[in-house]
């Protein structure tokens, strides 16, 4: 009480009237006990003029109303310097449940005080103010105690502004990969609250809406979360309004009525709702790499975006409800609600990739970045992090080819499927999957500037854009031209194992053959069928015959693909799989790139096989699908569950089963154009099935 007695000797301090609720309080001073008595009422209080000659002194009186509730209030006002000398003793003793929420009003404090909406006036700069509430006609036994922010600042409208961020708010740059958030969060704790908040409807005004939202929110974090979820699920981005040069500011009441706004409106609405909820919040204007952004562009002139900072658990945190609510389709310019968790309490080191505030302090980074750094830094889209990616190389958005090739690698925290597009087409690149990422080698077909986009697939079947590069090429190596049908990924990987193909004989995606032939084998899970096809850019291969240059065999629980190239060049060998018991088409898994520089290569197709050719059959000879005329051709096959085997040309020749389990024999091609292999599955039947077909060269 020493400080109170001292202040009493100096006289009562006067709070100048600025139209705020605070100016309705009564301040009186006594030696040993400062007590204020009066009745709160809705009418404007009368104020006693300041006494001359008493610096800062004055008394305000409140008119009495028989319906009002009597209270006693003790107001203790310290200057900034005095508060610094006294320390934070009063804050430490304050009841945590009764601490005044720093931005907005407190509700339900009892004793007739219903709401303190905001502070107005510029006379409270650098002031600590404490309010104690006591029952009337009683000794000053403390019931409630409220402390304002450490530093109250008034703007031109009289609204209280939060303090600027300081050193404790800043995060060290770069991102340490531990979390996408600026504070430790378990999103599972919000499941019930998110469901509730997303289903709340706006019945009348903001006050009622916020009150409804806070029914399930019990902490500042939960209050902010409920407001964030509601805005992201109910407010639509107004594209037409955003494109107006002389656009008017969106009022929260209008936003609530139309449920449409632009980024300024999103940020303003979020701040207003946080204020009502009693949470410090501020709108931050700045530049953004959002809708319409072009890789490498410069920023100047007026700011194009706005977002928010909220004060939680003693630090500032960043949110963007505009980008959290959905996205705009660049082709149709239509907005789609698509909730994006990434922009809720985003780690500042990640937020800076597409948000540059007008005040560098709101980067919440140490050291802060310059605008030039912001323009030149690599832009990882939110889906890059949402899908578990950690880093990408190169780390600049502009890359140049070396000897006609550019290489991009991505590191991820889990196996991920990727694809790419060069100038809008899935061509001219080799993308191989790794257990924790991918590697992409791109060979632009022409010199100049190219657009390279990289996509990733998460739990859904949709690939999302995660990275964009501007690719500059000053040299084209015509010797590395890739087949247009070479799709991603190339080479076996964790994904092919997941699809049932394991232990490949060729783990690398590229296979070189000097004579135009190769044999590829791998283990296949039980119940999985494999299909392969060969694709080149030119030559005799057509859609009908693209599988005839591959012959599939099975031995010792492995599948073997014998490949014969029709000519020199580069080919895509595609591998498909399908579960035998499930309906539907074969699913593409991966492909190999087959390369042959021998211009003398001119292999014929393999024999055509029919549906009765079993998965476990083996063909040793003849492998060529075209037989010479007027020759005796030896045959050797392994067939399972067969009673008889015949080879039919001009005449019919039976094959015999040897002790090794192979059917052997020969057939003359004289006088015929085609030769068939036929089988009888049951000795009691007379019906033979065709399993193989050969063509005979013309004489």
TORROTI-952882 format. One line per 3 residues: number of its first residue (from 1); their letters; for each residue z, y, x of C-alpha. Coordinates in Angstrom, 1 decimal, m for minus. Example, Ala and Ser with C-alpha at 12.3 -4.5 7.8 and 13.67 -1.06 7.14 Angstrom:
<atoms>
1 = as = 7.8/m4.5/12.3  7.1/m1.1/13.7
</atoms>
This chain:
<atoms>
1 = xxx = 0.0/0.0/0.0  0.1/2.3/3.0  m3.5/3.1/2.8
4 = xxx = m3.1/3.8/m1.0  m0.2/6.1/m0.4  m2.2/7.9/2.2
7 = xxx = m5.1/8.3/m0.1  m2.8/9.5/m2.9  m1.6/12.3/m0.7
10 = xxx = m5.2/13.5/m0.1  m5.9/13.4/m3.9  m8.0/11.2/m6.2
13 = xxx = m11.6/10.6/m5.1  m14.3/11.7/m7.5  m17.3/9.4/m8.3
16 = xxx = m20.1/11.7/m9.3  m21.7/10.9/m12.5  m25.2/9.4/m12.2
19 = xxx = m25.5/7.7/m15.6  m24.3/4.3/m14.4  m21.7/2.1/m15.9
22 = xxx = m19.5/2.7/m12.9  m19.2/6.4/m13.7  m17.4/5.4/m16.9
25 = xxx = m14.4/4.1/m15.0  m11.2/6.2/m14.8  m9.8/7.0/m11.4
28 = xxx = m6.2/8.3/m11.0  m3.9/8.4/m8.1  m0.1/8.0/m7.8
31 = xxx = 2.3/7.7/m4.9  3.1/4.0/m4.4  1.0/2.9/m7.5
34 = xxx = m2.5/4.0/m8.6  m3.0/3.1/m12.2  m5.8/4.0/m14.5
37 = xxx = m5.3/3.9/m18.3  m7.9/4.4/m20.9  m10.1/2.8/m23.5
40 = xxx = m13.7/1.7/m22.9  m16.2/2.6/m25.6  m19.9/2.7/m26.0
43 = xxx = m20.0/6.5/m26.3  m20.8/8.6/m23.2  m17.5/9.6/m21.5
46 = xxx = m16.6/13.2/m20.9  m16.0/14.2/m17.3  m13.5/16.7/m16.1
49 = xxx = m15.1/19.2/m13.7  m14.3/18.9/m10.1  m11.3/21.0/m9.0
52 = xxx = m12.3/23.7/m6.6  m11.0/23.5/m3.1  m10.4/19.8/m3.1
55 = xxx = m13.1/18.0/m1.2  m14.3/14.9/m3.0  m11.5/15.1/m5.5
58 = xxx = m11.8/14.8/m9.3  m10.7/12.9/m12.4  m12.8/11.5/m15.2
61 = xxx = m11.3/10.8/m18.7  m12.6/8.4/m21.3  m12.4/9.1/m25.0
64 = xxx = m10.2/6.9/m26.9  m11.4/4.5/m29.6  m9.0/2.4/m31.7
67 = xxx = m11.4/m0.5/m31.5  m11.5/m0.5/m27.8  m9.6/m2.8/m25.5
70 = xxx = m7.1/m1.3/m23.1  m7.4/m2.0/m19.5  m6.0/m0.7/m16.2
73 = xxx = m8.4/m0.5/m13.2  m7.5/0.3/m9.7  m10.5/1.6/m7.7
76 = xxx = m10.2/1.6/m3.9  m13.0/3.4/m2.1  m13.4/3.1/1.6
79 = xxx = m15.8/4.9/3.9  m18.0/2.7/6.0  m16.1/3.7/9.2
82 = xxx = m12.8/3.0/7.6  m13.9/m0.3/6.2  m15.1/m1.3/9.7
85 = xxx = m11.7/m0.5/11.1  m9.9/m2.4/8.4  m12.1/m5.5/8.7
88 = xxx = m13.0/m7.7/5.8  m9.5/m8.4/4.5  m10.2/m7.5/0.9
91 = xxx = m13.3/m9.7/0.8  m11.4/m12.7/2.2  m8.7/m12.3/m0.5
94 = xxx = m11.2/m11.9/m3.4  m11.4/m14.7/m5.9  m14.7/m16.4/m5.2
97 = xxx = m15.4/m17.2/m8.8  m15.0/m13.5/m9.6  m17.1/m12.0/m6.8
100 = xxx = m19.6/m9.5/m8.2  m23.1/m10.8/m7.8  m24.7/m8.2/m5.6
103 = xxx = m27.9/m7.5/m7.5  m27.5/m7.2/m11.2  m24.6/m7.4/m13.5
106 = xxx = m21.6/m9.7/m14.0  m20.9/m11.0/m17.5  m17.9/m12.4/m19.3
109 = xxx = m15.2/m11.0/m17.0  m12.9/m10.4/m20.0  m10.6/m7.4/m20.9
112 = xxx = m13.4/m5.7/m22.8  m15.9/m5.4/m19.9  m19.1/m7.2/m21.0
115 = xxx = m21.7/m6.3/m18.5  m22.3/m4.1/m15.5  m26.0/m4.0/m15.3
118 = xxx = m26.7/m1.9/m12.2  m25.4/0.9/m10.0  m27.2/4.2/m10.0
121 = xxx = m26.9/7.2/m7.8  m27.4/8.0/m4.1  m23.8/8.9/m3.4
124 = xxx = m22.6/5.4/m2.4  m24.4/5.0/0.9  m22.3/3.1/3.3
127 = xxx = m19.4/2.6/0.9  m17.2/m0.4/0.2  m15.8/m0.4/m3.4
130 = xxx = m13.3/m2.7/m4.8  m12.3/m3.0/m8.5  m9.0/m4.5/m9.6
133 = xxx = m8.3/m5.1/m13.3  m4.7/m5.3/m14.6  m3.2/m5.7/m18.1
136 = xxx = m2.0/m2.5/m19.8  1.7/m1.5/m19.7  2.5/m4.1/m17.0
139 = xxx = 3.1/m4.2/m13.4  m0.2/m4.3/m11.4  m0.4/m8.1/m11.2
142 = xxx = m4.0/m8.8/m10.1  m6.2/m10.5/m12.7  m9.7/m9.8/m11.4
145 = xxx = m11.1/m8.4/m8.2  m14.7/m7.6/m7.5  m16.3/m6.4/m4.3
148 = xxx = m19.7/m4.9/m4.0  m22.2/m5.5/m1.2  m21.2/m4.5/2.3
151 = xxx = m23.8/m1.7/2.1  m25.0/m0.2/m1.1  m28.2/1.8/m1.0
154 = xxx = m29.8/3.7/m3.9  m33.5/4.1/m4.4  m35.2/7.1/m6.1
157 = xxx = m34.7/5.4/m9.5  m31.0/5.0/m8.9  m31.2/1.2/m8.5
160 = xxx = m29.0/m0.5/m6.0  m31.1/m2.0/m3.2  m29.9/m4.9/m1.1
163 = xxx = m29.4/m4.6/2.6  m32.2/m5.1/5.0  m32.4/m8.5/6.8
166 = xxx = m30.5/m8.7/10.1  m30.4/m11.0/13.1  m28.6/m13.8/11.3
169 = xxx = m31.4/m14.0/8.7  m34.1/m14.6/11.3  m35.4/m18.0/12.3
172 = xxx = m36.5/m18.9/15.7  m40.3/m19.3/15.9  m42.0/m21.8/16.0
175 = xxx = m41.1/m24.3/13.3  m38.9/m27.1/14.5  m40.4/m29.7/12.1
178 = xxx = m37.0/m30.6/10.7  m37.7/m29.2/7.2  m40.2/m27.2/5.2
181 = xxx = m37.4/m25.1/3.8  m35.3/m22.3/5.2  m32.1/m24.0/4.1
184 = xxx = m31.0/m27.6/3.8  m32.1/m28.9/0.4  m32.2/m32.2/m1.4
187 = xxx = m34.8/m31.7/m4.2  m33.4/m34.6/m6.1  m30.4/m32.4/m7.0
190 = xxx = m32.8/m30.2/m9.0  m34.4/m32.9/m11.1  m32.3/m32.3/m14.2
193 = xxx = m32.4/m28.6/m13.8  m36.1/m28.5/m13.3  m36.8/m30.5/m16.4
196 = xxx = m34.5/m28.2/m18.4  m35.9/m24.9/m17.1  m39.5/m26.0/m17.5
199 = xxx = m38.9/m26.6/m21.2  m37.0/m23.4/m22.1  m39.0/m21.0/m24.3
202 = xxx = m38.9/m17.2/m24.3  m37.6/m16.3/m27.7  m37.1/m12.5/m27.4
205 = xxx = m36.3/m10.5/m24.3  m35.5/m11.2/m20.7  m31.8/m11.1/m21.1
208 = xxx = m31.8/m13.9/m23.6  m34.3/m15.9/m21.6  m32.2/m15.7/m18.4
211 = xxx = m29.1/m16.5/m20.4  m30.8/m19.6/m21.7  m32.0/m20.6/m18.2
214 = xxx = m28.6/m20.3/m16.7  m27.0/m22.7/m19.2  m27.6/m25.5/m16.7
217 = xxx = m27.3/m23.3/m13.5  m23.9/m22.9/m11.9  m24.6/m21.6/m8.4
220 = xxx = m26.8/m18.8/m7.1  m29.2/m21.4/m5.7  m29.5/m23.1/m9.1
223 = xxx = m30.0/m19.8/m10.8  m32.8/m18.9/m8.5  m34.3/m22.4/m9.0
226 = xxx = m34.2/m22.2/m12.8  m35.9/m18.8/m12.8  m38.5/m20.0/m10.2
229 = xxx = m39.3/m23.2/m12.3  m39.7/m21.3/m15.5  m42.1/m18.7/m14.1
232 = xxx = m44.1/m21.3/m12.2  m44.6/m23.4/m15.4  m45.1/m20.6/m18.0
235 = xxx = m46.8/m17.6/m16.4  m50.5/m17.7/m15.9  m52.4/m15.8/m13.2
238 = xxx = m54.5/m13.1/m14.8  m57.7/m13.2/m12.8  m59.5/m10.4/m14.7
241 = xxx = m56.5/m8.0/m14.3  m56.2/m8.9/m10.6  m59.8/m7.9/m9.9
244 = xxx = m59.4/m4.4/m11.5  m59.3/m1.7/m8.8  m57.2/0.7/m10.9
247 = xxx = m54.9/m1.9/m12.4  m51.8/m0.9/m14.2  m48.4/m2.3/m13.2
250 = xxx = m47.3/m5.2/m15.4  m44.1/m4.6/m17.2  m41.7/m7.6/m17.5
253 = xxx = m41.7/m7.3/m21.3  m45.6/m7.4/m21.4  m45.6/m10.4/m19.1
256 = xxx = m43.2/m12.2/m21.3  m45.4/m11.4/m24.4  m48.7/m12.4/m22.9
259 = xxx = m47.4/m14.9/m20.3  m50.1/m13.6/m17.9  m49.9/m11.4/m14.9
262 = xxx = m51.1/m10.8/m11.3  m49.1/m11.2/m8.1  m47.3/m7.9/m8.5
265 = xxx = m46.2/m8.9/m11.9  m45.0/m12.3/m10.7  m42.9/m10.7/m8.0
268 = xxx = m41.6/m8.0/m10.3  m40.7/m10.5/m13.0  m38.9/m12.7/m10.6
271 = xxx = m36.9/m9.9/m9.1  m35.9/m8.6/m12.6  m34.8/m12.0/m13.8
274 = xxx = m32.8/m12.6/m10.6  m31.1/m9.2/m11.1  m30.1/m10.2/m14.6
277 = xxx = m28.8/m13.5/m13.2  m26.7/m11.6/m10.6  m28.7/m12.6/m7.5
280 = xxx = m29.9/m10.2/m4.9  m33.7/m10.2/m4.8  m36.4/m7.8/m3.5
283 = xxx = m40.1/m7.6/m3.9  m42.1/m7.7/m0.6  m45.6/m6.4/m0.5
286 = xxx = m48.1/m7.4/2.2  m51.3/m9.1/3.2  m52.1/m12.8/2.4
289 = xxx = m54.6/m15.5/3.2  m55.1/m16.4/m0.4  m57.9/m16.5/m2.9
292 = xxx = m61.1/m15.3/m1.3  m59.8/m15.4/2.3  m62.4/m16.1/4.9
295 = xxx = m61.4/m17.7/8.2  m60.9/m15.1/10.9  m61.1/m12.1/8.7
298 = xxx = m59.2/m8.8/9.5  m56.7/m7.1/7.3  m56.5/m3.3/6.7
301 = xxx = m56.0/m0.8/3.9  m53.8/m1.4/0.9  m51.8/m4.6/0.6
304 = xxx = m53.3/m7.4/m1.5  m50.3/m9.5/m2.4  m46.6/m9.4/m3.3
307 = xxx = m43.8/m12.0/m3.1  m40.0/m12.1/m3.1  m37.0/m12.5/m0.9
310 = xxx = m33.7/m13.8/m2.3  m30.2/m13.7/m0.9  m28.5/m17.1/m0.9
313 = xxx = m25.6/m18.4/1.0  m25.3/m15.4/3.3  m29.0/m15.3/4.3
316 = xxx = m32.4/m14.1/3.0  m35.0/m16.6/1.9  m38.7/m16.3/0.9
319 = xxx = m40.4/m17.4/m2.3  m43.9/m16.9/m3.8  m43.9/m17.7/m7.5
322 = xxx = m47.6/m16.7/m7.8  m48.7/m19.4/m5.5  m46.1/m21.8/m6.7
325 = xxx = m47.5/m21.7/m10.2  m51.0/m22.9/m9.6  m54.4/m22.1/m8.1
328 = xxx = m57.7/m20.5/m8.8  m60.9/m22.5/m8.6  m63.2/m20.7/m6.2
331 = xxx = m66.3/m22.0/m8.0  m65.3/m21.2/m11.6  m62.7/m18.5/m11.0
334 = xxx = m60.4/m20.2/m13.4  m56.7/m20.6/m13.0  m55.1/m24.0/m13.3
337 = xxx = m51.3/m24.6/m13.5  m50.5/m26.8/m10.5  m46.9/m26.6/m9.4
340 = xxx = m46.5/m26.2/m5.6  m43.0/m26.8/m4.2  m44.0/m25.5/m0.8
343 = xxx = m43.5/m21.8/m1.7  m39.9/m22.2/m2.8  m37.5/m21.1/0.1
346 = xxx = m40.3/m21.7/2.6  m39.4/m21.8/6.2  m40.4/m18.4/7.6
349 = xxx = m42.3/m19.9/10.5  m44.6/m21.6/7.9  m44.6/m18.7/5.4
352 = xxx = m46.0/m16.3/8.1  m49.2/m18.4/8.2  m50.4/m16.9/5.0
355 = xxx = m48.0/m14.0/4.2  m47.7/m10.9/6.3  m45.1/m8.4/5.0
358 = xxx = m45.4/m4.6/5.2  m42.1/m4.5/7.0  m41.9/m6.9/9.9
361 = xxx = m38.2/m7.5/9.2  m39.1/m9.5/6.1  m40.9/m12.0/8.3
364 = xxx = m37.4/m13.3/9.0  m38.6/m14.4/12.4  m37.5/m13.8/15.9
367 = xxx = m39.6/m12.5/17.5  m41.8/m11.2/14.6  m45.5/m11.6/14.8
370 = xxx = m48.1/m8.8/15.0  m50.9/m8.3/12.5  m53.4/m9.3/15.2
373 = xxx = m51.5/m12.6/15.7  m51.4/m13.1/11.9  m55.2/m12.6/11.8
376 = xxx = m56.0/m14.9/14.7  m53.4/m17.7/14.1  m54.5/m21.0/12.7
379 = xxx = m54.0/m21.2/8.9  m52.5/m24.5/7.8  m52.8/m24.6/4.0
382 = xxx = m49.7/m25.6/2.0  m51.1/m29.0/1.4  m51.2/m29.6/5.1
385 = xxx = m47.4/m29.6/5.1  m47.0/m31.1/1.6  m48.9/m34.2/2.7
388 = xxx = m46.7/m34.7/5.7  m48.8/m33.2/8.5  m47.0/m31.8/11.6
391 = xxx = m49.6/m30.2/13.8  m53.4/m29.9/14.5  m55.4/m29.2/17.6
394 = xxx = m57.1/m26.9/18.4  m54.6/m24.4/17.1  m57.1/m21.6/16.6
397 = xxx = m59.4/m21.2/13.6  m62.4/m20.5/15.7  m63.6/m23.4/17.9
400 = xxx = m66.7/m23.9/20.1  m68.6/m27.1/20.9  m68.6/m28.5/24.4
403 = xxx = m71.9/m30.3/25.2  m72.7/m30.3/21.5  m69.4/m31.8/20.3
406 = xxx = m66.1/m30.5/18.9  m63.0/m32.5/18.6  m60.1/m32.0/16.1
409 = xxx = m56.9/m34.1/16.0  m54.1/m34.0/13.5  m50.6/m35.5/13.8
412 = xxx = m48.8/m36.6/10.7  m45.4/m38.1/10.0  m46.9/m41.0/8.0
415 = xxx = m50.3/m42.8/7.7  m52.7/m40.6/5.8  m56.3/m40.8/4.6
418 = xxx = m58.6/m38.0/5.7  m62.2/m36.9/5.2  m64.2/m33.9/6.4
421 = xxx = m67.2/m31.8/5.4  m69.5/m29.9/7.7  m71.3/m27.2/5.7
424 = xxx = m70.4/m29.0/2.5  m71.7/m32.5/3.6  m69.9/m35.6/4.9
427 = xxx = m72.3/m35.9/7.8  m72.5/m35.4/11.6  m69.1/m36.6/12.5
430 = xxx = m66.9/m39.6/13.5  m63.5/m39.6/11.8  m61.1/m42.4/12.9
433 = xxx = m57.7/m43.0/11.4  m54.6/m43.3/13.5  m51.2/m44.6/12.5
436 = xxx = m49.8/m41.0/12.6  m52.9/m38.8/12.1  m56.6/m38.8/12.8
439 = xxx = m59.3/m37.9/15.3  m62.5/m36.2/14.4  m65.6/m35.7/16.6
442 = xxx = m68.2/m33.4/15.1  m71.8/m33.0/16.3  m73.4/m30.0/14.6
445 = xxx = m77.1/m30.6/13.9  m78.2/m27.1/14.7  m77.0/m24.2/16.9
448 = xxx = m75.1/m21.3/15.2  m72.0/m21.0/13.1  m70.8/m23.9/10.9
451 = xxx = m67.9/m24.3/8.4  m65.7/m27.3/9.0  m63.3/m28.4/6.3
454 = xxx = m60.7/m31.2/6.6  m59.2/m32.9/3.6  m56.2/m35.2/3.2
457 = xxx = m55.2/m37.6/0.5  m51.6/m38.1/m0.7  m50.2/m40.3/m3.4
460 = xxx = m53.0/m39.4/m5.9  m56.7/m40.2/m5.6  m57.5/m36.5/m5.0
463 = xxx = m58.4/m35.2/m1.5  m57.0/m31.7/m0.9  m58.2/m29.2/1.6
466 = xxx = m55.7/m28.8/4.5  m57.6/m27.1/7.3  m60.7/m24.9/7.8
469 = xxx = m62.4/m24.1/11.0  m65.3/m21.9/12.0  m67.4/m23.9/14.4
472 = xxx = m69.7/m22.2/16.8  m72.4/m24.4/18.5  m74.6/m23.2/21.3
475 = xxx = m76.1/m26.6/22.2  m77.4/m29.6/20.3  m77.6/m33.1/21.8
478 = xxx = m80.4/m34.8/19.9  m79.4/m38.1/21.5  m76.2/m38.3/19.4
481 = xxx = m77.8/m38.0/16.0  m75.7/m39.9/13.5  m76.9/m41.8/10.4
484 = xxx = m76.5/m39.8/7.2  m74.8/m42.8/5.6  m72.1/m43.0/8.2
487 = xxx = m69.1/m42.2/6.0  m65.4/m41.9/6.9  m63.4/m43.5/8.3
490 = xxx = m65.1/m45.2/11.2  m63.6/m48.2/12.9  m60.7/m50.5/11.7
493 = xxx = m57.3/m48.9/11.3  m54.0/m49.2/9.4  m56.0/m48.7/6.2
496 = xxx = m58.3/m51.7/6.8  m55.2/m53.8/7.5  m53.7/m52.6/4.2
499 = xxx = m56.9/m53.7/2.5  m56.7/m57.2/3.9  m58.8/m57.0/7.1
502 = xxx = m56.8/m57.8/10.3  m57.3/m58.6/14.0  m60.8/m57.3/14.4
505 = xxx = m62.9/m58.5/17.3  m64.0/m54.8/17.9  m61.2/m52.3/17.5
508 = xxx = m63.3/m49.4/18.5  m65.5/m47.7/16.0  m68.7/m47.7/18.1
511 = xxx = m70.5/m50.9/19.2  m73.3/m50.8/21.7  m75.8/m53.7/21.8
514 = xxx = m78.6/m54.0/24.4  m80.6/m56.7/22.5  m80.1/m55.4/19.0
517 = xxx = m77.7/m58.2/18.0  m73.9/m58.4/17.7  m71.3/m60.6/16.1
520 = xxx = m68.2/m59.0/14.6  m65.2/m61.1/13.3  m61.8/m60.5/11.7
523 = xxx = m59.2/m62.2/9.7  m59.1/m61.8/6.0  m56.2/m62.1/3.6
526 = xxx = m56.3/m64.9/1.1  m58.1/m64.0/m2.1  m60.1/m61.2/m0.5
529 = xxx = m63.9/m61.1/m0.6  m65.8/m59.1/2.1  m69.2/m57.5/1.7
532 = xxx = m71.2/m55.8/4.4  m74.4/m53.7/4.5  m76.5/m52.0/7.2
535 = xxx = m77.8/m48.4/6.8  m80.2/m46.5/9.0  m82.1/m43.2/8.6
538 = xxx = m85.5/m44.7/9.0  m87.4/m48.0/9.4  m87.9/m50.9/7.1
541 = xxx = m84.4/m51.0/5.8  m84.3/m50.3/2.1  m81.6/m50.6/m0.5
544 = xxx = m82.8/m54.0/m1.5  m82.9/m55.4/2.0  m80.0/m53.6/3.7
547 = xxx = m77.8/m56.7/3.5  m80.5/m59.0/4.8  m79.8/m58.0/8.4
550 = xxx = m76.3/m59.3/8.1  m75.3/m62.9/7.7  m71.7/m63.7/6.8
553 = xxx = m70.0/m66.8/8.0  m66.5/m68.2/7.8  m64.7/m70.4/10.4
556 = xxx = m61.1/m71.0/11.3  m59.8/m68.6/8.7  m61.9/m65.8/10.1
559 = xxx = m65.0/m64.0/8.7  m67.9/m63.4/11.1  m70.7/m60.9/10.5
562 = xxx = m73.9/m61.7/12.5  m76.0/m58.5/12.7  m79.6/m58.2/13.8
565 = xxx = m81.1/m54.7/14.0  m84.6/m54.1/12.8  m85.3/m51.6/15.6
568 = xxx = m83.7/m49.4/18.1  m81.5/m46.5/16.9  m78.1/m45.9/15.3
571 = xxx = m76.9/m47.7/12.2  m73.8/m47.6/9.9  m72.4/m51.0/9.3
574 = xxx = m70.3/m50.6/6.1  m67.5/m53.0/5.2  m66.3/m53.4/1.6
577 = xxx = m63.6/m55.6/0.1  m62.6/m56.9/m3.4  m59.9/m59.1/m4.7
580 = xxx = m61.5/m62.2/m6.2  m59.3/m62.3/m9.2  m59.7/m58.7/m10.1
583 = xxx = m62.7/m57.2/m12.0  m64.5/m54.1/m10.7  m66.6/m53.1/m7.8
586 = xxx = m66.2/m53.6/m4.1  m64.1/m50.8/m2.3  m65.4/m49.2/0.8
589 = xxx = m62.9/m49.6/3.7  m64.6/m48.4/6.9  m67.8/m48.7/8.9
592 = xxx = m68.9/m49.3/12.5  m71.5/m47.2/14.3  m74.0/m49.6/15.9
595 = xxx = m76.1/m48.2/18.7  m79.2/m49.8/20.4  m81.4/m48.0/22.9
598 = xxx = m83.8/m50.9/23.5  m87.1/m49.9/22.0  m88.4/m53.5/22.1
601 = xxx = m85.9/m54.7/19.5  m87.6/m55.9/16.3  m85.4/m58.5/14.6
604 = xxx = m86.4/m60.1/11.3  m84.0/m60.3/8.3  m81.7/m63.2/7.8
607 = xxx = m82.5/m65.7/5.0  m81.7/m64.5/1.5  m78.6/m66.1/0.1
610 = xxx = m77.8/m66.7/m3.6  m74.6/m66.7/m5.6  m73.9/m70.4/m4.9
613 = xxx = m73.7/m69.8/m1.2  m70.0/m70.3/m0.7  m67.6/m68.1/1.2
616 = xxx = m66.7/m71.0/3.6  m70.3/m72.1/4.3  m71.8/m71.9/7.8
619 = xxx = m75.4/m71.5/8.8  m76.2/m72.4/12.4  m80.0/m72.6/12.2
622 = xxx = m82.4/m71.2/11.4  m80.9/m67.7/11.3  m84.2/m65.9/11.0
625 = xxx = m85.2/m65.3/7.4  m88.9/m65.5/8.4  m90.2/m68.9/9.6
628 = xxx = m93.4/m69.6/11.6  m96.3/m71.3/9.8  m97.3/m74.9/10.4
631 = xxx = m94.1/m75.8/12.3  m91.3/m78.3/12.0  m88.1/m76.3/11.6
634 = xxx = m84.7/m77.8/12.3  m81.9/m77.0/9.9  m78.1/m77.3/10.5
637 = xxx = m75.5/m76.1/7.9  m71.9/m76.7/7.0  m71.4/m76.9/3.3
640 = xxx = m68.2/m77.8/1.4  m68.0/m79.9/m1.7  m71.6/m80.8/m1.7
643 = xxx = m73.1/m84.3/m2.6  m76.7/m83.8/m1.5  m78.8/m81.2/0.4
646 = xxx = m82.6/m80.8/0.2  m85.0/m78.4/2.0  m88.1/m77.7/m0.2
649 = xxx = m91.4/m76.3/1.1  m94.8/m77.9/0.3  m92.8/m81.1/0.3
652 = xxx = m89.1/m81.9/0.0  m87.0/m83.1/3.0  m83.4/m84.4/2.6
655 = xxx = m80.6/m83.4/5.1  m78.0/m85.9/6.2  m74.3/m85.3/6.9
658 = xxx = m73.3/m86.0/10.5  m69.8/m87.0/11.8  m69.0/m83.4/12.6
661 = xxx = m69.4/m82.4/8.9  m72.8/m80.6/9.4  m75.9/m81.2/7.3
664 = xxx = m78.9/m81.7/9.6  m82.6/m82.3/9.3  m86.0/m80.7/9.5
667 = xxx = m88.8/m79.3/7.3  m92.5/m78.5/7.8  m93.7/m75.1/6.9
670 = xxx = m97.3/m76.2/6.6  m99.1/m75.1/3.4  m96.2/m73.0/2.0
673 = xxx = m95.2/m69.4/1.8  m91.5/m69.9/1.0  m88.8/m72.5/1.9
676 = xxx = m85.6/m73.1/m0.1  m82.3/m74.9/0.7  m81.0/m76.6/m2.5
679 = xxx = m77.7/m78.4/m3.1  m76.4/m81.0/m5.6  m72.8/m80.4/m6.2
682 = xxx = m72.1/m83.7/m8.1  m73.8/m87.0/m7.3  m73.8/m87.9/m11.0
685 = xxx = m75.9/m84.9/m11.9  m79.6/m84.3/m11.3  m79.5/m80.4/m11.2
688 = xxx = m80.0/m78.7/m7.8  m79.0/m75.1/m7.1  m80.8/m72.7/m4.7
691 = xxx = m78.5/m71.3/m2.0  m81.0/m70.0/0.7  m84.5/m68.6/0.7
694 = xxx = m86.8/m68.2/3.7  m90.2/m66.6/4.0  m93.1/m68.2/6.0
697 = xxx = m95.4/m66.1/8.1  m99.1/m66.0/7.0  m101.4/m68.1/9.1
</atoms>
